[in-house]
Amino acid sequence: MSKPFLKWAGGKAQLLQQIYKHIPEDFGTYFEPFMGAGAVFFSLKPENAVLNDVNGDLMNTYRVVKSNLKGLVELLQTYENDEKFFLSMREKMPMEISSLEAAARFIYLNRTAFNGLYRVNSKNKYNVPFGHYKNPTICDVQALTLASKALKFAEIMSTDFEKVLSTAEEGDFVYLDPPYIKVNQSSFVGYSKKGFNDKDHERLADLFKALMEKKVKCLLSNADTPYTRELYSGFEIISVEARRNINSNGKGRGKVGEVLVRNY
């Protein structure tokens, strides 16, 4: 089975069994506008898929895994788990190096940085510290190979979710895993420089309703908050429980309430 080759805050690997209960048996094109590590996509391996994330570095990595696996593996295998090397890689700017080098850098930093966090400052510079892990798997050849096969026929984009879903048609299936509504101030939602605010969540809820009218099946994950339940009132809301290990406050780690919302 294909699986994510990246660590990702809010990844859905642990919730797959609960999510699978609500995935339609038959659908046309699979859409995932908030790709992240892609646990649901890689487990489903749909024949037709449109994948997106506003994190351009992330989506470039998927393109390279899809089209230049050999070059990526060869480059990653030369990288060392060394703090000095890590800091030199962290200083590089993706737009100033080749797409292959940028993808290798992204995977390397993901595997060796503290908690695998993706975080950039106001100047769009990656600023997560070295993780000091003894023996991180910098190049997981098997996982990358399976991911490359799963991505073979996928369309890979990096734009706003509304633009991605403008082409969804009756019978298609959309899995939505946006940056979560904040439960508290220590909740981690920093998946991109731009962020995702209440207006974005309202846009998404409006689109969720519009897609139902087009008979596009949608399943959404989010934090279990009063605001979430208000936004999606009238739809089926299923409570689930997940364990979150990334939080700036250690007391905020552990089991948290989440919901799945479906429009079909």
N, C-alpha and C positions, 0 to 999 in steps of 0.2 A: 504494500500500500504506500502511495506517495504521502509525504508528510512535510510540514514546514521545515525549512533548513535555517530559519532565523528565529531568534528569541524575540518576543514582541509583547509589550505591555497590553493586557487585555486579550491575549490570544485565546482561541476557542477550542484548543485541543481537548481540554478537560471536560468541555460541555458537549462534545460531539454526539454522545448517545442521547442526550436530551434534545438537541437540535434535530437529530435525524428523525425523531418521532413526528416532526411537524413539516418535513420536506415532502412536497408532492411526489407521487410515484412517477408521473409523466409530466414533462415540460419541454418547451422548445429550447430557446437560448437561455443560458445561465448568466446572470449579471451579478457582479460583486463590486459595488462602487467604492467600498472602503476596505481595500484588500488586506492591509496589514500583513501578517505572516501567512494568511490564506489557508488556515486549517480546514475550513469547510470545503473550499475549492479542491484542495489536494486530496481530500478523502473521497469526494464525489467523482472527480475526474470527468466532468461532462465533456461531451464531444464538441459542443459549441459554447463558447464562453466569451464574455466581455468583462475584462478585469480593469480596475481603476483604483488609483489612490492619488491624493493631491501631493503626496511626497514623491517628487520626481526622481530623487536618488533611489528610492525603493523600486519604482517601476522600471527605471533603467536597469537595475539589477536583475529583475525578472526577464527583461528583454535579452540580456546577455546570457543568462542561464538557458533561455530558449534557443538562442541562435549561435552561441559560441562557447559551449560547455567545455570543450577541450582546452581552449586558450585560458579560460577562467580557472580551471583546475590546475593547469600547469603554473599559472601565476600565484595562486593561493598557496601552493605547496612550497613556494620559496619564502613565505612570510614566517616570521619568528614571533614567539610569545615573549616579547622583551619590551620593557617599558620605554626605553629610548626609541626603539623602532615604532612602537605604538604612538608616541608623541609626534614623531615625524610624519606618520600616516595621518594623524588627526589634523595636522596643520595644512595638509593639502586641500585644495578646493576642487570639488568634482568637475566644475565647468572648465577647469584649466588642465585637465588630464583626459585621456581617451575614455570612451564609454566602458571599455574592458577594465581599465585600471580603476575607474570609479566604482564599478561593480565589485571588484576584488577588495577594494578599500572598504566599501560598505559592509560586506560580509565579515571581513577581518575585524573591523571595529565592533560590529555586533557581537562577535564571539568572544572578544577580549576586553571590552569595556565593562565597567561596573553594571551589573544586572542586565546587560544587553540593551540598555536604554538608548533611545534616539532622542537627542535634545540639541538644539542649536540656539545660539544667542542672537541678539538683534542684528548682528552682521552676517548671519547665516553660517556661523562657524560652529562645527561640532565641538561640544565642550564637556563631554562625559569623561570622568577620570578612568585611568587604567584599572582593570578589575583584579589584578594580582591572582588570577586563577592558576593552579599548578599545571594543568595539562588540558587546556580547552581544545575542542575539536574545531580547528580553524577551517579545515577542508574536509567536509563529509562527502566523499565522492559518491557514495550510494544515494544519499538523500538528494544531492544535486542532480544526479543522473535521472532518478525517478521524477523529480520536479521538472526537468527539461522535457521529458516525455509527456507529462501532464499538460505542459504549457504549449505543446507543439501547434495546436490549432486555435489557441486563444488570441483574441485581440487585446492588446495591452495599451492602456491609456493613462494619462495623468492630467485630469481636468476636474471641473466642478461636477458633483454627483447629478445635478439636474441635466446637464448636457449629456452625460453618459446614458441616463435613463430615458432620454427623449426618443430613442429608437426601440424601446421595449414594446412588444406587441402582445396581443391576446395569446395566452398559453405559455408565455415566458415565465421564468421564475427569478426573483430577485432576493438575494440575501443581503440584508443591511446591518452592518456592524459599525456604526459611527462612533467617533469619540464620545464617551459616555457623558450624560448629564452629571454634574458634580454632586456627590453625596455630601462632601465637606471640603474645606479649603485644602486639605492635604491630598485629595484625590488626584491621581496622575492622569492628565488628558493631553499631554504635550507631544502629540504625534507628528506635528508639523509646525513650521514657523507661524503660519497664519492663525492656527487655532480653530476652534469650532464653538460658536457662541449660541445664545438662546434664539437669536433670529435664524440661525442655520438650522437649529432643531425644529423651529416652527415651519421653515421651508420644507424640511424633510417630512414632517407630519402631513403637510398639505399635499405633498407629492405622493405619499403613501395612500391617501384617500383617492387622489386622481388616478393612480395606477389601478386601484380596485375597480374604478368605473370603466377602465379599459380592459378589465379582466386579466390583468397581469398579477400573478400571485407573488405576494411579498411576505417575507418573514424578517422581523427586526429584533435585534438584541439591544438592551440598554439597562442602565441602573434602575433599580426599583425605587423610584422617588414619587412623591405626590405630583410633581410637575410632569413626569413621564406618563403617569396614569391619566392626568388631565389632557395631555396632548393626544393620547390614543384612546380616549374614552369612546365607547361604541364598538371597539374591536376586541377580539378575544385576547386577553392578557394572561400569560402563563407564568407563574412564579418559578424561578430556578435559583439554585445556590451555587456559587463559585468561590474558589479560593484565589485571592489576589496577593501576589508577593512583591509587587512594586508599589511603594508608597513612601513619600518623604518622611512620614512619621511611622516609626515601627509599630505603634499601637494601631495604626490603620490597616495593617496587613492581616490576612486571615479570611474567614468566610464572610462573604457579602451577598446581599440580596440583589438578584438581577431578574429581568423579565424577558420573555419572548412575546412578541406581538405579531399576530397574523391577520391578513385581510381576506382570507379565503376559508 
